Amino acid sequence: MANQDFPLIFELSQESRTGFSLPSMDVPEIDVDEQIGNAYVRKSEPDLPEVDELQIMRHYTALSKRNHGVDSGFYPLGSCTMKYNPKVNEDIARLTGFSHVHPYQPTESVQGALELMYDLQVSLEEITGLDTVTLQPAAGAHGEWTGLMMIRAYHEANGDYNRTKVIVPDSAHGTNPASATVAGFEAVTVKSDERGLVDLEDLKRVVDEQTAALMLTNPNTLGLFEQDIEEMASIIHEAGGKLYYDGANLNAILGYARPGDMGFDVVHLNLHKTFTGPHGGGGPGSGPVGVTAELEPYLPKPILRKENDMYMFDNDRPQSIGRVKPYYGNFGINVRAYTYIRTMGPEGLKKVSEYAVINANYMMRRLQKEYELPFDHHCKHEFILSGKRQKKLGVRTLDIAKRLLDFGYHPPTIYFPINVEEALMIEPTETESKETLDAFVDAMIQIAEEAKHDPEKVQEAPHTTIVSRMDETQAARKPVLRYQA
C-alpha cells in the first residue's frame, strides 16, 4: 500500500516525460525482422512510466530506505548469523586483479586468484580440523548435499549399498532432512532430551546397519552445545556410519573448538554467515566442505593443488562425485572470507565466538523475567525464548515479531525450532554494541508489558511501517507480484 507522501512511480507518470537520453547510434542499424525474427519483435511500446530523471532517483532512493539490512539496523535473526560485513572485504573483492579475472583464463594467468583460494582452503582446514577442503559448493544446503553425496560414494565404494538412512536430530537446521532426502537417503529423527541435547538412548535406538550418517548441528538450533559429542561419534562410528557437522553455527566456537577434533568426518561452512560475506536476499553464498583423508578421494572435481610453486586444477579424480558447481565456487565471496580471516587472525577469530556467546547470554538473562526460557542454562551464540506467557494473554509470537517492526528492528526467527512452542530465536552476533543490545531488550520488555495491559496494540502491529498487517494466507497463496492501478 502506497504512502501518501511517496506515490508509486506509475502514479507519477506524465505523457512525454523522459528520464534518460541515449547517444546517437555509432553502429549500423540492423534489419530487426531478418536478424531476430518478427515473432520476437514487440508490436507496441512497453507500458512503462514516463518520468524524469530526478523522479527516478527519488523513487529508487526511497525504496532503498524501506529495505532493512545489517547496515541500517539490528538484525537478530537466529540461526542465520546476520552480522556486519566489514567494508574492507568489499575493497579487496573489487581490486581489478580479482574482479576482472575470468574463469576461462589459462591457470598461469590467474595464479594470484588461485593462490588466494588455495590459502583459504588451508585456513579452513586449520579452523575446522579437517584434512582437506573444497570451495565448490554455492551455499550451506548445497554443501550439505555435497557432503552427503561423498558419504554415499564412500559407502558404495565399499560395497555397502544398504546404508540408506541419515539420522537428523529434532533440533537440527531445517535443511538437514531436506538435503538428506535430495541425496537419496531416508531422514530418521532422533529426539532431544530434557536438556535440549541429543537423547543418547534414542540415538542408540535408531542407529542400525542401515545408518549412513548422523547430521549434527553443534551448537544446535536451541543455541546449546552438544556435551556428549564424543559418545555420539563413538556410537555412529562403531555402527559403520559417518558423522556430519552442520557448520552453520560455527560462529559460536571459532578458535575454541574444531569439528575434526570432535570426531566429525565431514563439515560444511557458511562463508556468507560466519566469515562475513553478504548474507540475505538469496545470496550469493558459499558453502565449503571439509573432509577427513578417508573421504578425500570423493571430493568434487576439480580440486585445487599446488605443485612446484604453481597452482592448478586436478581433474584426474576417478572416485570423485563430479563437479557440483560451474567453475570453482563463488569466487567473490571467497575473497571476502579470506580478507576477513586474514584481518582477524587466530586471536581475532577467538574473540568473535567469545563476544557472540557473551552477547547472547547477556540478552537471554535480561529477558528471562518477561519471557519463558525453555532451557535455563548457558547458551552459545543464540538462545530460544518462548511466548507461551504472552499467548495466554492473547498475544502470539507472531504479534511480538510484528510489533518489533515499530521499534525499527528486524524480528528474530519465530516458530523455529519446532520443538519449542511459540519459539523466538535470537542471535545478536558479536558485532553489536551493548547499547544496541540494551535497546532491543528494552523494546522486548515494553512489548511484554503491552501484552499484559494493552494487548490490542501488539495484536494490530505494525503501526508505523509502509505496509501494515497483511492476510498472510492470501499473501502466500495469491501474491501480488506486479503493480496494479
Steps between C-alpha positions, in 0.01 A plus 500: 500500500646835399602766748318828422823700493665248270280404203613207291691581186210393276283758674753775418497422128435791264484454124819591310707545817845340459756392757784402272683597182701269281786594267458473126553157347862441404440159341294409193133432557388144444192358338319385813267261316791338321739476794258420780178386341167673497354269763740641760455870419269709719185621326451788743703708742542353850265644760765681705455814708604825336695693763805724515841406633453674836176311564673173415785574742263594781287194435784251531667684785171494693459129424850431631410665830216252543739206494639369828856375514789470744632835382172672591391326821522212744429164335479232774388219270572183696686221321600730214789709643399829338807691613681803371699454178825703530541737210867412458369169360326693224811705423710188454236317296487797263874503425526456125730201540206320660193665351619491136623142477302247300459130581596401145839669521805271490602407855846653454333841452294485823755367746418773752133405512586131528751572775229682699261204466773252591597701809132531596467122480804460726356750749165318508678168549670647806181659633294180465767240576419311178761369256386663177241751379316575177364848429261389226157489672297816448332523843433318824232256385701434184793415726281264700394318185862485377618352830223242503574400141861438602384287792276309262787450254723377782250236612431386144874475425517256791209301359277619783183582305272432796585825679193699403420697816628831633423586862395860562428642851174684554713805590677505161481764232203447272724448198652183649211259438436664164863456392496139614189432295638671188819294537290184484487413869215447744508758779450348847427729797675468836339678795638759739507431874389729782830692469427590137784272384499180294345216700771234500259218576279599209810526280600146591145390418499642146858406402527175306682337208313731260641817657709697251559807716390722785457867404565715803465874543730598784418722680149393413214727401411544866837673534633218717832318464469123471686377807500131403652541155787254557257229609277574200802470271585166656142371457488600131851382409458166672184451290701572184346842434656842451461814707393815314541847652261776397738793540242776464541575872881508495478863609460368854820296522755665268847455643373308801395165355546319168256249349785276386623467858152395611494203262312645203577361155334772291426867567345775295549869574297806410752761390213744445413475869796417721760670281304817410409460139181698429206289611134522410288565197573157359878521488764482383615236743791267543492162672847340505521138613784346696562126535737255661770333291278192477240694301744713299481284182128584467535880503334675206739561215703684414700553817751779535862389541837666540792344316844656457376846605217483243131470576290277277176308478511121523226321304655155524264384774351160410302467826375860507128570530554737206471873462229655720524861374625672185857625533624488857252645747390859554836671467390844622375356830822302535699823468289666770536203736875483443529873574301457821710206622828679426373821659385328820782251545481207746443714809242714324299195398501382862365840604219459246358196677577643843302819440220318315450269799524781756249714308249215470521406868470864607180548301357166607542577869347847464196362319430186702289692754246602234511199267511130568847345470457136394858398584639686797873456456773685317453529125754552227453757222120496498216419735135400497218673682138390502199731472272258687435753778397762248288247308287455812429874480394474137833617354680256271869484418408628153345808660817565698705476181269743320513745790881503492477655152360815662824533696709475183630148560490200273318230698685190617421160354160382624332160538836327450629264619170320486557310826446822700147641519470867392876513443701822466854430381738790561860532381670833576838409342829644620480819297232684700571746781360470851289810433333329204438183701351699788272697268369179343448339841316811621271478196429133573421582863267781393318261267461250784346778712268598215388137472386523863336844495427588135497176298313654206796725432720196446236298318447776243870581443687622307374858515784697342606297197411567136303174487284408797386153611415290197282198448791256510305210351399709201850646468645150477239354268423802282800733511477831313819504293445804281354848522126524449339840455 
